[in-house]
Amino acid sequence: MSLSILSRAPNLPSEFELVAACCRWPPSNARNGAIARALTPSLDWDAFLRVVKRQRVAGLVRDGLARSGISCPLRISQELERMVADMVRQNLKHAAESVRIQRLFADAGVPLLFVKGVTLAQLAYRSLALKHSWDIDLLVAPNTVPRALELLAQVGYQPFPALPPTTDKAFARWLKFAREYILFHRSNSVHVEIHWRLTDNNYFLPGLAAGSPTQLVCLSDGVKLRTLRNDDLFAYLCVHGACHAWSRLKWLADVAALMAHDGAKDAERRLQAAKEANAEDCVAQAYLLCDRLFETPCVAELAQTLRKQRRHRWLEQIAMNAMTTGDAQRELGGSPFDRLPGMLSHFMLGRGWRFAARELWIKLNGPFDLQSVALPGLFGPLYPLFRIAAFFKRRGRMRAWPVPPNGAVD
């Protein structure tokens, strides 16, 4: 498969264009105009709703349609209202649980901070009624993972799938090769994803960890949660989105919302800060996508310069393809090998042979498989062959891992 094929730009369906227009932030006459232009007589409202669900942007879409005075069929508006109501209830539940977990860890002397979720919702939108969040993402130090799991177990969280004992070699392999684990609460259905690293490839975001400088995000009077400081958080969000080929519009909308009040100098500052974190190409990809889909003012000039590099043009188009797979209605991974271009794009997100070698090692020794399948010592070098066979068996999906009860992958 050639890069020319990978980078071919899709023709955007009108339903996706309308959803993207609603995701512009903040509310403005420019957003209203973009929404009005995207509304075509041939628009399929059922397809529109499927795009909203796949991209997980019901809050922004409901807000955009309401502020622009656009009416849609009653059954569509009712479903949007139901989705937003469910989202708000979940976000409020996540906010309360996050506060409880932060106090629990503080009392035990275990440092933690929150990434994404309700803290990001407050920073980006100043509201819990616009951003969809599936789980609570925690970041802790690797050496505190056993204690963190104990604390979460005390308040009813269970790992999924079940973890081996901390004294088991399989547990040590998990800490070494993976970076996160999912836990769920049977009684309140809240999911927690505990991270001890932010990325699989340690080329990205060196030094960024649970002990990094933080900021406090106010949820309500006197209630604050700790998260990464602005530029570090921004770089992480861009790396996270890029590693998923920006296959959900909600990730890009959050990044664009964080830049809503930035000027050109702020955008340049963020890009320079990203260079120090080895996240320059991830941020560049985000800037081009924000310029293309949202016409984000602060990146307009930078985008012209960034598009002069073939690498950045490829990254932009691969992300557009991933975001709009199946007319933007079908989940990525539903067809054989439709995740493959995104996987290949990972090699364009960094520079140098050490980065490429590490990325290749990750692809051939996937952390999830490597933890769960321990080959005898003499057969260790054959593991990449097992990994390749498993990859094709899964039809090219990024990873096969059980979904927690009542869960859906974020």
C-alpha positions in Angstrom: 0.0 0.0 0.0 1.7 3.2 -1.1 1.7 6.5 0.8 0.0 8.1 -2.1 -3.0 5.9 -1.5 -2.8 6.4 2.3 -2.9 10.2 1.9 -5.7 10.4 -0.6 -8.2 13.0 0.7 -11.8 11.7 1.2 -14.8 13.6 -0.1 -16.4 14.7 3.1 -20.1 13.7 3.4 -22.4 16.6 4.2 -23.4 14.9 7.4 -19.9 15.0 8.7 -19.4 18.6 7.5 -22.4 19.6 9.6 -21.2 17.8 12.6 -17.7 19.3 12.3 -19.2 22.8 11.9 -21.1 22.3 15.2 -17.8 21.3 16.9 -16.2 24.8 16.3 -15.6 26.6 19.5 -16.5 29.1 20.9 -20.0 30.0 19.8 -19.9 32.8 17.2 -21.4 34.2 14.1 -18.7 32.4 12.2 -19.7 29.1 13.7 -23.4 29.8 12.9 -22.4 30.6 9.3 -20.5 27.4 8.9 -23.4 25.4 10.3 -25.8 27.1 7.9 -23.5 26.4 4.9 -23.1 22.7 5.8 -26.9 22.2 6.0 -27.9 20.9 2.6 -31.4 19.9 1.3 -30.1 16.3 0.7 -28.8 15.9 4.2 -29.7 12.5 5.7 -30.6 13.1 9.3 -30.3 9.4 10.3 -26.8 9.4 8.9 -26.1 12.6 10.7 -27.1 11.1 14.0 -24.8 8.1 13.3 -21.9 10.4 12.7 -22.6 12.2 16.0 -22.6 8.9 17.8 -19.4 7.6 16.3 -17.6 10.9 16.8 -19.0 11.3 20.3 -19.8 15.0 20.1 -23.5 15.1 21.0 -23.0 18.0 23.4 -21.3 20.2 20.9 -23.7 19.3 18.1 -26.8 20.0 20.3 -25.2 23.4 21.3 -24.3 24.3 17.7 -27.7 23.5 16.3 -29.5 25.4 19.1 -27.4 28.5 18.9 -27.6 28.7 15.1 -31.4 28.3 15.1 -31.3 25.1 13.0 -34.2 22.7 13.6 -34.0 19.0 12.8 -36.6 16.3 12.8 -38.3 15.7 16.2 -37.0 12.2 16.6 -33.4 13.4 15.9 -33.6 16.2 18.4 -35.1 13.9 21.0 -32.3 11.4 20.6 -29.7 14.2 20.8 -31.4 15.4 24.0 -31.3 11.9 25.4 -27.6 11.5 24.5 -26.7 14.8 26.1 -28.7 14.1 29.3 -26.9 10.7 29.6 -23.5 12.4 29.0 -24.2 15.1 31.6 -25.2 12.6 34.2 -22.1 10.6 33.6 -19.8 13.6 33.7 -21.3 14.7 37.0 -20.8 11.2 38.3 -17.2 11.3 37.1 -16.6 14.6 38.7 -17.8 13.3 42.1 -15.8 10.2 41.8 -12.7 12.1 40.7 -12.9 14.2 43.8 -13.4 11.2 46.0 -10.4 9.4 44.4 -8.1 12.5 44.7 -8.9 12.7 48.4 -8.3 9.0 48.9 -4.9 9.1 47.2 -3.9 12.3 49.0 -4.8 10.8 52.4 -2.6 7.8 51.5 0.3 10.0 50.2 0.1 8.6 46.7 0.6 11.4 44.0 -1.8 11.4 41.1 -3.2 13.7 38.5 -6.1 13.5 36.0 -5.8 13.7 32.3 -8.7 14.3 29.9 -12.1 13.8 31.4 -13.8 16.5 33.5 -10.7 18.5 34.0 -10.3 18.9 30.3 -14.0 19.7 29.9 -13.6 22.6 32.3 -10.4 23.9 30.8 -11.8 23.7 27.2 -15.5 24.5 27.6 -16.0 25.7 31.2 -18.9 23.2 31.2 -19.6 19.5 31.8 -22.5 19.6 29.3 -20.4 19.6 26.1 -17.6 17.0 26.2 -18.1 13.3 26.1 -16.0 11.2 28.6 -16.2 7.5 28.9 -13.9 7.0 31.9 -11.7 8.7 34.5 -8.0 8.8 33.4 -5.5 8.8 36.3 -1.7 9.1 36.1 0.4 7.7 38.8 4.1 6.8 39.2 5.0 3.3 38.1 6.3 2.3 41.6 3.0 3.3 43.2 0.8 1.2 40.9 0.3 -1.7 43.4 -0.7 0.8 46.1 -3.0 2.7 43.7 -4.7 -0.6 42.8 -5.2 -1.4 46.5 -6.7 2.0 47.2 -9.1 1.7 44.2 -10.1 -1.8 45.4 -10.9 -0.4 48.8 -13.7 1.8 47.3 -15.1 -0.9 45.0 -13.0 -0.8 41.8 -12.1 -4.1 40.1 -9.5 -4.6 37.4 -10.7 -5.9 34.0 -9.6 -8.5 33.1 -8.5 -9.8 36.5 -4.9 -9.0 37.4 -2.4 -11.6 38.6 -1.0 -11.1 42.1 1.6 -8.3 42.4 4.2 -10.9 43.2 3.5 -12.8 40.0 6.0 -12.4 37.1 3.0 -11.7 34.8 2.3 -8.5 36.9 5.9 -7.4 36.5 5.6 -8.0 32.7 2.5 -5.9 32.7 4.2 -2.9 34.4 7.1 -3.2 32.1 5.4 -3.6 28.7 2.1 -1.8 29.1 1.2 1.7 30.3 -2.4 1.5 31.6 -5.1 -0.7 33.0 -8.9 -0.5 33.2 -10.9 -0.9 36.4 -14.6 -0.7 36.8 -17.1 -0.2 39.7 -19.9 -2.7 39.6 -22.3 -0.6 41.6 -22.0 2.8 39.9 -20.6 1.6 36.5 -17.8 4.1 36.5 -14.6 3.1 34.7 -11.2 4.2 35.7 -8.1 3.9 33.5 -5.0 4.0 35.5 -1.8 5.1 33.7 1.7 4.9 34.8 3.1 6.1 31.5 1.4 8.4 29.0 2.7 6.8 25.8 3.9 3.4 24.6 6.9 4.9 22.9 9.1 6.7 25.4 10.4 9.0 22.7 7.3 11.2 23.2 6.9 13.4 26.2 10.2 12.5 28.0 10.0 13.3 31.7 6.3 13.9 31.7 4.9 11.9 34.6 2.8 12.0 37.7 5.4 14.2 39.4 5.4 16.8 36.7 4.3 20.4 37.3 0.5 20.7 37.6 -2.4 23.1 37.6 -5.6 23.0 39.6 -8.9 23.0 37.8 -11.9 24.3 39.6 -15.1 22.2 39.2 -17.1 24.2 41.7 -16.6 26.4 44.7 -13.7 25.0 46.6 -13.5 21.8 44.6 -10.4 21.4 42.5 -8.7 18.6 40.6 -5.1 18.4 39.6 -4.0 18.0 36.0 -1.0 18.7 33.8 0.0 22.3 33.2 -1.3 23.9 29.9 1.5 23.3 27.4 2.3 19.8 28.7 -1.4 18.8 28.6 -1.7 20.2 25.1 1.3 18.2 23.9 -0.1 15.1 25.5 -3.5 15.5 23.9 -1.9 15.9 20.5 0.2 12.8 21.0 -2.9 10.9 22.1 -4.9 12.0 19.2 -2.1 11.3 16.7 -1.5 7.8 18.0 -5.2 7.1 17.3 -4.9 8.8 13.9 -7.5 11.3 15.2 -10.2 8.8 14.4 -12.7 10.6 16.6 -13.6 14.2 16.0 -14.1 14.8 19.7 -10.4 14.6 20.4 -9.7 17.3 17.8 -12.6 19.4 19.0 -11.1 19.5 22.5 -7.7 20.6 21.2 -9.3 23.3 19.1 -11.3 24.5 22.1 -8.2 24.8 24.2 -6.9 27.2 21.5 -10.1 29.1 21.2 -8.7 32.3 22.7 -5.1 31.9 21.4 -3.4 34.2 19.0 -0.8 33.3 16.4 2.0 33.8 18.9 0.4 31.4 21.4 0.1 28.7 18.6 3.8 29.2 17.8 4.7 28.9 21.5 2.8 25.6 21.8 4.6 24.3 18.8 8.0 25.3 20.2 7.1 23.7 23.5 6.1 20.5 21.7 9.5 20.3 20.0 11.1 20.0 23.5 8.7 17.2 24.2 9.3 15.4 20.9 5.7 16.0 19.9 6.2 18.6 17.2 4.8 16.4 14.4 1.8 15.4 16.5 1.0 19.1 17.2 1.6 20.0 13.5 -0.9 17.3 12.5 -3.5 18.7 15.0 -2.9 22.3 13.6 -3.5 21.2 10.0 -6.7 19.4 11.0 -8.0 22.3 13.1 -7.3 24.6 10.2 -9.0 22.3 7.7 -12.1 21.4 9.7 -12.6 24.3 12.1 -10.7 27.2 10.4 -9.1 27.9 13.8 -7.8 31.4 13.5 -4.6 31.2 15.5 -3.2 28.3 13.3 -4.1 29.7 9.9 -0.7 31.2 9.2 1.3 28.3 10.7 -0.8 25.8 8.7 0.4 27.3 5.4 4.0 26.7 6.5 3.4 23.3 7.9 1.7 22.0 4.7 4.8 22.7 2.7 6.3 19.5 4.3 5.2 16.3 2.6 5.3 14.5 6.0 2.7 16.8 7.4 0.4 16.6 4.4 0.5 12.8 4.6 -0.3 13.0 8.3 -3.2 15.3 7.7 -4.8 13.2 5.0 -4.3 9.9 6.9 -6.1 11.4 9.9 -8.9 12.7 7.6 -9.3 9.2 6.2 -9.4 7.6 9.6 -11.9 10.2 10.9 -14.3 9.7 8.0 -14.0 5.9 7.5 -17.4 4.5 6.4 -18.7 8.0 5.7 -17.8 8.8 9.3 -20.6 6.6 10.5 -18.8 3.3 11.0 -16.4 2.6 13.8 -12.8 2.3 12.7 -11.8 -1.4 13.0 -15.0 -2.7 11.5 -13.4 -3.7 8.3 -10.2 -5.7 7.7 -7.0 -3.6 7.9 -8.7 -0.2 8.1 -6.5 0.6 11.1 -3.4 -0.2 9.1 -2.8 3.3 7.6 -3.0 4.8 11.1 -0.5 2.3 12.4 1.9 3.2 9.6 1.4 6.9 10.3 3.0 6.3 13.7 6.4 6.1 12.0 5.9 9.7 10.8 5.2 11.1 14.2 8.8 11.2 15.3 12.4 11.6 14.0 15.5 9.5 14.0 16.4 5.9 13.9 16.0 5.3 17.6 12.4 6.4 17.4 11.7 4.2 14.4 13.4 1.2 16.0 11.4 1.7 19.2 8.2 2.0 17.2 8.9 -1.1 15.2 9.7 -3.0 18.4 6.3 -1.9 19.8 4.5 -3.1 16.7 6.2 -6.5 16.7 6.0 -6.9 20.5 2.6 -5.4 21.3 2.4 -4.6 25.0 -1.0 -6.3 25.4 0.1 -9.5 23.7 3.6 -9.5 25.3 2.1 -9.3 28.8 -0.5 -12.1 28.2 1.7 -14.5 26.2 5.0 -15.6 27.8 7.0 -17.7 25.4 9.8 -19.9 26.9 13.2 -18.3 27.1 14.7 -20.1 24.0 11.6 -19.1 22.0 11.6 -15.5 23.0 13.1 -14.3 19.6 10.2 -15.9 17.8 7.7 -13.7 19.6 7.4 -11.1 16.7 6.2 -14.0 14.4 3.5 -14.8 16.9 2.6 -11.1 17.1 2.3 -10.9 13.2 0.1 -14.0 13.1 -2.1 -12.5 15.9 -2.3 -9.2 14.0 -3.6 -10.9 10.8 -5.9 -13.1 12.8 -7.5 -9.9 14.2 -7.8 -8.5 10.7 -5.5 -5.6 11.2 -7.1 -4.2 14.3 -4.8 -2.2 16.6 -5.4 -4.5 19.5 -7.9 -7.1 20.7 -8.8 -6.6 24.3 -12.0 -7.3 26.2 -14.4 -4.3 26.8 -15.3 -3.9 30.4 -18.9 -4.5 31.5 -21.2 -1.7 30.4 -18.1 -0.2 28.7 -17.3 1.2 25.3 -13.8 2.0 24.1 -13.1 5.7 24.5 
